[in-house]
Amino acid sequence: MYRILLVDDEWLELDTLEKYIPWEEMGFQVAGTAENGKEALQLLERLEGSENEEENDRKLPDVVLTDVKMPVMDGLAFSKILHDRYPDIQIVFLSGYNDFEYVRYALAVEACGYILKPLNTEELKGTMEKVREKCSRSFWEKKSQAVVTAENFRNLLGFSAGEKEVLWEDICRSCNTILHCGQENRSFYVGMITIDEYRFLSGYESNGQDILNTIDTAIRRLSNDRILPLHINDYSYLLLSGTELNRAASRLLEQQKEAARWITVCLYENRRPLEQMPVLCQEMSRFRQWHVKMYGSGHIILCDGQKEARKSQEKEKPAEYGTLIACLQNGEKEEIKKWLDNYFLEWSEREGGIGKGAFELTEKIYSSVIAVNSAVEEQMEDKAELYGLLSAAEGISLLREILEQFLEKITDILSGLSGDRRLEIVNRVRQIIEKEYSEPLTMEYLAEKVYMSPNYLRTLFKDYTGETILEYITRIRMERSVVLLKETNMRVNDISKKVGYENPSHYCAVFRKQMGVTPNQFRSKLTGKGAL
């Protein structure tokens, strides 16, 4: 159904036109009324800039039915401005003046019809039938021309103007016709809209196809703003316009709400020659790919003077893997989010980038947390499914979201397991010490064994045992050395190495501090003789 704007200075006439003419039967819907040309132009400006979703489908009317003789701004002056400013709107004159000059003027502004007062309903129906046919023909001609232009663009994006000069000229003429620019025009405002994370949306998101359809429809509606959206491939559209694109792009993101998070818009603020399109498209694609990778979607990128340089961000400290494991075990979801922020910041500066970092982290989590805990492994999805999601993701925001959900699920599973996980960790450290006391144990080594930061493990162990890890190691070593002193004839130097001390003097000093006597004195008390 087409929309019609009614303009007449006579209140009764306007009321009759709006309420008592069967517009819907003729295929029209009244978009509004105005009492003179100036008021009508103001109404059109409001409709054009409207952000109301209900009006967004077809903001401007398709037809204006206007009286000729009106105060403030008459129908002739109004129609001239209307034709210049909104050339796609069809004009029908309504007048009580059967004057050739009015008819001649109607032809000059390409009016669809000229109806005399008093209004004859049958005459009106006949005229509006012709108007509807012209609207339909104009719509399909414009759509067909846009499709052909888009196809030509796709075929020419790999060539410069010098290589295909004649075809570029044809495209330029088509764009000028569609956008109502002068045929001598050779430059346009240029932009590109991309549907980011297209692989993820089309292959993994449950309502992905609905989102894609919503975005596609919204982009095509930009033609109502005198913007030509050219469908270049599955996920990108080139935008050409005779006017600046910033406002329309901002409105698109604001109105799409949930869908906007999957859209990135690249714009040039200044006009660019049409023959530069191959270079500009490559440039916009490069800027967009870098920006989405680093900052995610849902943004407008101004490409004039754009440099692929990222502002340095300060990190408090490296994202230690042990810290993440501790957060998982303690159910600290907010700390996990902070850890991921730091982790991705580090990987953005490394060779291989964020995607490689996401896979490395996932592999470590599977090997150190899931694979060693059957209760966790049973409740997790197939590893291949997670890898598929990560492979489909393009930018940091989606990768981070996938990993955050993955880690939160592990946290929830661990929280639901019976027993005190922290006590289990402490007992695991005890077991390692009791088994490997003869080795040069370090805090870093023990923390790595239980996937925890050294500082956190140090605090946890003290809280649960009442002694530090060093004190516990020393106590175990002394207990073992006492057994060796009692039950063997090993030399003190050999016992020192057996219990983890390379330096016998250091061993003797520690033994004396713990036992109050030297190892030799201890053995002498037991056997009545010393040992070297």
N, C-alpha and C positions, 0 to 999 in steps of 0.2 A: 504494500500500500504506500502510495506517494504522499508526501507532506505538502501542505499548501498554506501560505501566509496571505491573509486578507487585509487589504489596506483601503480605507474609505473614511472621509471626514464626517459623513452623516451617520450619527449614532444609530438611528433606526435602520438605515440601510445595512450598516455593519452588523448589527444584531441579527437581522434577518439572514444575511449571508452566513453567519456563523452557526445559527441554531436551527434554521428552517430549510436549508438546502440539503438534500440527501447526498452528502459528500462520500460517505462510505459506500453507497451503492455505485458511485462512479469510480471508486478505487482511490479515494483520497482521505486524508486525515488532517484536520485543521491544526497547524503548528502554532498559530497565534494570530493576533489581530493588532492593527495599529491605525491611528487616525490621520497620519500624514507620512510623507516620505522620510522625514527626519526621524520620527519615532520608529518607523519600520527599520531603518538602518541601525539604530541603537539596539533594537531587539535582535537583529541579525548578528551584531557584534557580541551580544551576550550569549546567544546560542553557540556562536563559533568558539567562544572561550569557555563554554560550560564544562564543568567537571562532574556533572550529574550523570551517573551511570545510565539512568533511564533515557537520557537524551543523547547518550554517546553513540548509539547505533547510527542514527542519521541526524546529526545536530542541526544542520541547516535545512530549510525547506527545499523541495524540488521545484516548486512552482510559486510564483507570486501573482496574485490577482489584485490589481491596483486601479483605483479610480484615477482619472486624468487630472481633474481640477480639484485641488486641495490647498488649504492654507499652509503656511510655514515652508513646506517643500512640496510642489505639485508632482503628479505622476510622471511627467516628462523628465524633470530634473532627477527625480528618484531613479527612474529606469536607466538613465545614462550611467549614474554611479553604480547601480546594481549590476549592469551588464559588464562594466569595466572591472568591478571588484569581485563579483561572483558569476563568472560567465557560464557556469553549469546550471544556474537557476533559470528555468523557463519563465517568460513574462507574458501575462495576459492582461490587456487593457479593458477597463470597464468605464464607459463614459456615456453621457447624454448628448455629446457633441458629435454629430456625424459630419466631420470636417476632414477634407482630404489631407490637410497638414498633419493632423493627428495620425492618420493612417500611414502617411509617409514616414513619420517619426517612428511609428511602431515597426515598420520594416527596417529602419536604420539600426534599431537595437535588437533585431532578429526576434521580435515578439512572436509568440505562437498564435495569438488570436486577438481579436478586437470585438468586444461585445457591447452592444448599445443598451442604454437604459430607456424605458423600464425593462427590467430583466425578464427574459423569456426562458423558462426552465428547459424546454426542449433544445433551444439554441445553445444554452449553457452546456447541456449534456453532450451535444454534438461537438462543441469546441473542446470540452475537457477530454473527450475520447481521443481527439487528435493530439492533445497535449500529453496524455498518458502514453500514446504510441511513440511520440517523440522522446519522452523521458526514457522509455524502455530501449528504444533504438540507440539513444545517446549513451546509455549505461553500457549496453553490450558492445557498442563500437569502442568505447573507451577501454573496457575490460579486455577486449580482443587485442587492441593496440598495445596495451600494457603487457599482455602475455607474449606477443611477438617481440616487443622491445626487450623484455627480460631474456628471452631465448637468444636474441642477437647479442645481448650483453654477455651472457655466459660463453658464447662462442668467441667473443672478441677479447675477453679479459687477458688472454695470453699474448695479445698483440699490441703494439704501440700504434699511435695515430698514423705514423708514416707508412706502416705496413698495410693497413686496411683503411686508408683515408676516406674512401667513398662510403664504406659501411658506417664509419663513425659519423659521417655527415648525415646519413639517413637516420641513425639513432638520435642524433641531436635534434633533428627536425621533429621526430616522433615525441621526444621528451618535451619540447617546446609546445607542441600541440596539446599534449595531455595536461601539462601544467599551466597552460595559457600564458606562456612567456612569448615574447616577441621572437619571430623566426630568425632574427639576426643574433639572438642570444647564444653564447657559447660556454657559459659557465653556470654552475649550480651550487647550492649548498648540498654537501655530501655527508652521509652517515652510513653506519652499518649496525643492524640489530642482529645479535646472535642468541640462539637458544643454547645456553651453556649446559654442560652435563647431559648432552643429548643422548649419549649411549646409555647412561644410567636411567634417564627418564623413560626411554623407549624399551629398555630391557629389564629393569629391576624395580622401578617405582610402581606401586600397585595402581595408582591413578595417573600414571605418567602420560598415557595417551590423551586423557581428558585435559591435562595441563598443556600438552602440545597443541591440541585443538584450540584451547582458549587463547594461547599466545598467537597462533596463526591468525585467528579471527581478529584479535586486537590490532595486529600489525596491518592487516588488510584494511581495517577501518581508517587507517591513517590517510587513505586516499581522500577521505572527506575533508581533511585539512589541507588539501592541495599538495599532498606529498605522494610521490610515486614509489611504492615499495616493490622492488624487483627481487623475486625469489631466486637466489643464486644456487643454493643447494639445500639439503634437508634442514640445516640448522642456521642458515644465515640469509639475511635480506639486505640488499643495498637500497639506501634511501636517497632520492633526489628531490629537490624542491627549489622553487624560486624564492622562498622566504626562509628565515632562520629556523633551524630544527630544534633548538634547545627547549622551547616551551612545550612542543608536542611530545618530545622525548620524556620530559619530566612528568607530564600528565599521564603518559602511558604507564610509567612505573608506579605512579601514585594510585592509579585506578585499578591496576591488576592485582594488588594486594599479594595473595599467596603466590601467584604465578610470577610476580616481579623478581623473586629471589633467583629465578632461573634465567634472567635476561641481562645482557650487557649491551649498552649502546655506545658506539664510538662516533664522535662527531668532529667535523671541521667547522670552526666558527666563521671562517671566511670562504667566499666562493672559490671554486676550483674548476679549471677547464675540464670539459668532459673527456678529452683525450688522455687526461692523466689518470683515468679510472683504474687501469691495470696496476699502476704503481700505488695509488691510494688504497686500493683494496688489499694489496699485500701488506701495506704499512698498517692499516687498521687491524688486520688479522693478527699481525705480530704484536701490536700493542695490547690487543684484547687477550691474546693467549697468555702473555706475561702477566697482565693485570689479574685475570681470573685465577691463575695459578697462585699468585701471591695474596690476593685480597678477596677472592670469591666473586660471586655474581651480584646483580642488582644495582649496578653503578652506571653512571654516565662518564665516559672518558673523553676529554677534550684533547684531540690529537695535535692541534697546532703547537709546535715547539715541544712536544712530548719526548721525554728521554726515558729509556729503560734503566733508570737508576733508582735504587731503593734507599730510602732514608735509613740510616743506621739506627738500630734499636738496642738499647742496653739490656743485657741479661744479668740477672742477679747472680746466677751460678749455672754451671752446666746441668743438663737434665740427666741426673744419675739414674741408672736403671734400678738400682736397689731401692731408691726412694719411691719409684712407681710401685714396686712389689709391696713395699710396706703400706702404701696407700690402698692397694687392692686388698691386702689382708686385714686392714683396719676399717674398711668401708668408707674411706675418706674421698667421696666423689668430687667435692669441690677442689680438693688438692690434686686429684687426677686431672681435672680440667686445666689447672695452672701448669701442671707438669707437661701436658700436651702442648700448651702454648709455647713453652720454652723449647720443647723438643723440635717442633716444626720450625721455630725460629732458627735453631741451629742448622737444621737440614736444608733450609732455604739457601744457605751459604755454602753448602758442600757440593761436591761433584756428584751428579746423579739426581740431585734435587729431592723435593718433598716426596714424590712417589716412591722412590727407592727407600727413603726413610720409613714410610708407612709399611712397606713390605718387610723391612728388617725388624721393625718393632713387633709386627704380628708374628713373625717366625720365632722371635725370642720368647714371646708370651706363650706360644704353643709348646715350645720345647721345655721351658722352665716352670710353667705353671699348670698348663692343661694336661700335657702328656704324662706328667709325674703324679697326677691326681685323678684317679679313675672316676671318683664321684663328680668332679668338675667336667671331665671329658664326656661323660654320659649325657650331661645336660646341655652341651654346646652343639650348635649346628655344624654341618659339614664344613670342614676347613676350605674346601674348594669353593663353596658358596661365598664365603667372606672374601676370598681372593678374587672372585669374579666381580664383586662389588668394588673392590679397590682398583681393579683393572679398568673398570668403566668410569671411575671418577676422574675428573680433569683438574680440579682446583683444590687448593688447600682447605677451603671451607667444607666441602663435601667429604674429603678424605678424613678430616678431623672429626666430622660428625659421625662417620661410619666407625672410626676407631673408638670414639667416646662411647657410643652405644655398645660396642664390643666389650670394652673394659668395664662399663657399668654392669653388664650382664654377669661378667666374671665376679665382680664385687658382690652382687646379689646372691650368686650361687655359693660363694665362700661364706657369706653371712648366714646362709641357711644350713650350713653343715654343723653337725654337733661337735662339741668339744671346744677347748680354748686354743685357737690357732697360734696365738703368741706363745703359749706354753709349749706347744708342739715345736715351734721354732727354737725356743731355748733348749728343749730336750735334744733337738737335732744337733745343735752346736755342741752340747755336752758329749754326744755320741762321737762327733768328729774329733773333739779334743781327746777323748779317751782312747780313740783308735789311732790317732796320728800325733800323739804327744811327743814322740821322738823326732818329729819333723820341725823345722823352723817356722812355727805357726805365726801368722800375722793377722791383725784385725781385718785388713783388706781381704785376705784370703778367706777367712771365715764368713765375712759378710757376703762375698761373692757366692759362696757355697749355698747360702740360704736366700739369695736374691734380695738383699737388703742393704741399705746404706750403712757404712761403718758406725756413724754417729748414732743412728737409730738402734742398731744392734747393741751397741755399748750400753745405751740407756735401758733397753728392754731386758737385757741379761741381768743387769744390776737390780732392776725392779723385782725380778722373779726369783733370783738366787741370793740376793743380799751381798754378793761379792762381784768384783769386776771380772772380766774375762781373763785378764792377766793373772789375777789372784787364783782363779779356778785352774788355769793352766799350770801355774806354779804348784798348787796343791796336788794335782794329779801327778805331776812329775816327781814331787817329793815322795808321794805314796809309793810310786813304782820304784824309786831308787831305794827306799827303805826295804822293800821286798827283795831287791837284788842284793843289797848289803847283807840281809839276813840269810838268804837261801843260796847264794852263789859265792864263789871265790874270785869273782871278777875284780880287776883292778879299779880303783876309783876313777882313773882317767877314762877307762872303757865304759864304766857306768855313766859317767858324765855325758858321753856321746850317745849312749843308749837311751837316755831320757831327754835328749834334745838340747844339750849344752855343748857347743863346740869348744868352749874355753873352760877347762877344768877349774881354773881359779875362780871364775864366775860361778860355776856350779857349787863349789865349796862354800863360797860366800853366801849364796842363796840358801844352801842347806843349813848352814850355821844360824842364819837369821830365822829360819823356820823352826829348826829343831833344838837350837841352843847349844849345839855341839857340831864339830866338823864330821864329815863322813867317817874318817878313820877313828875318831873318838867314839862315834856311835857303834861301829863294828867292834871296837875293843871292849866296850862294855858288854856286848853280847857274847863274844867268844873268848875274851881275855887276852887277845893278841891283835895287833894292828895289821894293816895291809897297805902296801904301797900302790 
